[in-house]
Amino acid sequence: AVLSRAMERFRQASQGPVLERAAELFQTLTLGSFESLRPDCDEGGRDVLVGVRPGGQVVHTSGMSAGTCDQLYLALRIALLESSLAGREPLPFIVDDILIMFDDARAAAALNVLSKLAQKTQVIFFTHHAHLVDIAHDVLDGELHVHELCTSAQPVPA
């Protein structure tokens, strides 16, 4: 019971700032298609997170595209990471092809967000999509270090 109360106090204390930051990131990642996030309840009474569009329309994750759900997940992940970095030694943020469901404009926005995160901690972004590297070169203007691990489909000799 004591542990449950302590966990609930922690959730209440950290939820506000993390959710506020996630909402800012989500707005950026969706190019303003959503203006905020808020907790809500589903039909079964379970806590859920919903997106709010400009004008107040509430959208549950079931009504979001796969790309928008990926943007929500990324916004939450980064907000939680930023929260955990406060006063601690930074940990690398490693992601693998997180932008495959993003259109080019939203991929550019996400790369900008990751670039800002890289000022606080190391960001390692894996992709096998050459067009995302091109977008990163266009958007990040010198703040990018590309390391090609393999340039052909041929096996690497031992």
C-alpha positions as CSV (number, residue, x, y, z in Angstrom):
1,A,0.0,0.0,0.0
2,V,2.9,2.4,0.8
3,L,4.6,1.6,-2.5
4,S,1.3,2.1,-4.4
5,R,0.8,5.5,-2.7
6,A,4.4,6.5,-3.4
7,M,4.0,5.5,-7.1
8,E,0.8,7.5,-7.4
9,R,2.4,10.6,-5.8
10,F,5.3,10.3,-8.3
11,R,2.9,9.8,-11.2
12,Q,0.9,12.9,-10.2
13,A,4.1,15.0,-9.7
14,S,5.7,14.1,-13.0
15,Q,2.7,13.6,-15.2
16,G,2.0,17.3,-15.6
17,P,5.4,18.5,-16.8
18,V,6.0,15.4,-19.0
19,L,2.6,15.6,-20.5
20,E,3.0,19.3,-21.2
21,R,6.4,18.8,-22.9
22,A,5.0,15.8,-24.9
23,A,2.1,18.0,-26.1
24,E,4.6,20.6,-27.3
25,L,6.6,18.0,-29.1
26,F,3.5,16.3,-30.6
27,Q,2.3,19.7,-31.9
28,T,5.7,20.2,-33.6
29,L,5.9,16.6,-34.9
30,T,2.4,16.8,-36.4
31,L,3.1,20.3,-37.9
32,G,0.3,21.8,-35.8
33,S,-2.3,19.2,-36.8
34,F,-2.7,18.6,-33.0
35,E,-2.4,21.4,-30.5
36,S,-2.3,19.4,-27.2
37,L,-2.6,16.1,-25.4
38,R,-4.8,15.3,-22.4
39,P,-5.7,12.4,-20.2
40,D,-9.1,11.0,-20.7
41,C,-11.1,7.8,-20.0
42,D,-12.2,5.2,-22.5
43,E,-15.5,3.4,-22.5
44,G,-14.2,0.9,-20.0
45,G,-13.1,3.6,-17.6
46,R,-9.4,3.1,-18.3
47,D,-7.1,6.0,-18.4
48,V,-6.1,6.9,-22.0
49,L,-4.3,9.8,-23.7
50,V,-6.0,11.7,-26.4
51,G,-4.9,14.3,-28.9
52,V,-6.7,17.6,-29.3
53,R,-6.9,19.3,-32.6
54,P,-7.0,23.1,-33.1
55,G,-10.7,23.9,-32.4
56,G,-11.0,21.4,-29.6
57,Q,-11.8,18.1,-31.5
58,V,-10.6,15.2,-29.4
59,V,-9.0,12.3,-31.2
60,H,-8.3,8.9,-29.6
61,T,-5.4,6.9,-30.8
62,S,-7.8,4.6,-32.6
63,G,-8.7,7.5,-34.8
64,M,-5.1,8.5,-35.6
65,S,-3.1,7.3,-38.5
66,A,-0.2,4.9,-37.9
67,G,2.2,7.8,-38.6
68,T,0.5,10.1,-36.1
69,C,0.6,7.3,-33.5
70,D,4.3,7.0,-34.1
71,Q,4.7,10.8,-33.7
72,L,2.7,10.5,-30.4
73,Y,5.0,7.7,-29.2
74,L,8.1,9.7,-30.1
75,A,6.8,12.8,-28.4
76,L,6.2,10.8,-25.2
77,R,9.5,9.0,-25.3
78,I,11.5,12.3,-25.8
79,A,9.5,14.1,-23.0
80,L,10.2,11.2,-20.6
81,L,13.8,11.1,-21.6
82,E,14.2,14.9,-21.1
83,S,12.6,14.6,-17.7
84,S,14.9,11.8,-16.7
85,L,18.0,13.7,-17.8
86,A,17.4,16.5,-15.3
87,G,20.3,16.4,-12.9
88,R,21.6,13.1,-14.1
89,E,24.4,11.9,-16.4
90,P,23.0,11.8,-20.0
91,L,22.2,8.4,-21.6
92,P,22.4,7.9,-25.4
93,F,19.0,8.0,-27.2
94,I,19.2,5.2,-29.8
95,V,16.4,4.9,-32.4
96,D,16.1,2.6,-35.4
97,D,14.0,3.7,-38.4
98,I,11.4,5.6,-36.3
99,L,10.5,7.9,-39.2
100,I,9.4,5.3,-41.8
101,M,5.7,6.2,-41.3
102,F,6.4,10.0,-41.4
103,D,5.9,12.1,-44.6
104,D,8.9,14.2,-45.6
105,A,7.7,17.4,-43.8
106,R,7.0,15.6,-40.6
107,A,10.3,13.7,-40.9
108,A,12.1,17.0,-41.2
109,A,10.3,18.3,-38.1
110,A,11.3,15.1,-36.2
111,L,14.9,15.5,-37.2
112,N,14.9,19.1,-35.9
113,V,13.5,17.8,-32.6
114,L,16.2,15.1,-32.4
115,S,18.8,17.7,-33.2
116,K,17.6,19.8,-30.2
117,L,17.7,16.7,-28.1
118,A,21.3,16.0,-29.2
119,Q,22.3,19.2,-27.4
120,K,21.4,17.4,-24.2
121,T,22.4,13.9,-24.9
122,Q,23.8,11.7,-27.7
123,V,21.3,10.8,-30.3
124,I,22.0,7.7,-32.5
125,F,19.6,7.4,-35.4
126,F,19.7,4.2,-37.5
127,T,18.1,4.1,-40.9
128,H,18.4,2.3,-44.2
129,H,16.3,4.9,-46.0
130,A,18.6,7.1,-48.1
131,H,15.9,9.8,-48.5
132,L,15.9,10.4,-44.7
133,V,19.6,11.0,-44.8
134,D,19.1,13.5,-47.6
135,I,16.3,15.3,-45.6
136,A,18.7,15.3,-42.5
137,H,21.4,16.9,-44.6
138,D,19.0,19.6,-45.8
139,V,17.4,20.3,-42.4
140,L,20.3,20.0,-40.0
141,D,22.9,22.0,-41.9
142,G,26.2,20.6,-40.6
143,E,24.9,19.2,-37.3
144,L,24.9,15.7,-38.7
145,H,27.5,12.9,-38.7
146,V,26.6,10.1,-41.1
147,H,28.4,6.7,-40.8
148,E,27.5,4.2,-43.4
149,L,27.8,0.7,-42.1
150,C,27.4,-1.1,-45.4
151,T,26.9,0.4,-48.8
152,S,25.9,-2.7,-50.8
153,A,23.7,-5.7,-50.5
154,Q,26.8,-7.9,-50.8
155,P,28.0,-9.7,-47.7
156,V,31.0,-8.1,-46.0
157,P,34.1,-10.3,-46.2
158,A,35.3,-11.7,-42.9
